[in-house]
Amino acid sequence: MDNPNENKNYIKSLLVLHNISVPQLAEKLEVELKRKCTKGSLYGKLRRNTLTLRECQAIAKILGYHIEFVKNKD
């Protein structure tokens, strides 16, 4: 996923699937990460493709997922 829009669309699709808006996600991220997260800052990070791994893990957790690194079979 090198295309920033692809990443944004993927996360937004998950939000739609789970009936959560970006502003609601920002509120939940504030609680999960224990720091300020506004809908504007979250929209900006999605647009610029600058979410940290910690933020991605928190989003996954909020939506009931986890991120796992799996070794490729060569």
Secondary structure, DSSP 8 states (H G I E B T S, - for coil): ---HHHHHHHHHHHHHHTT--HHHHHHHHHHHHTS---HHHHHHHHHHT---HHHHHHHHHHTT----------
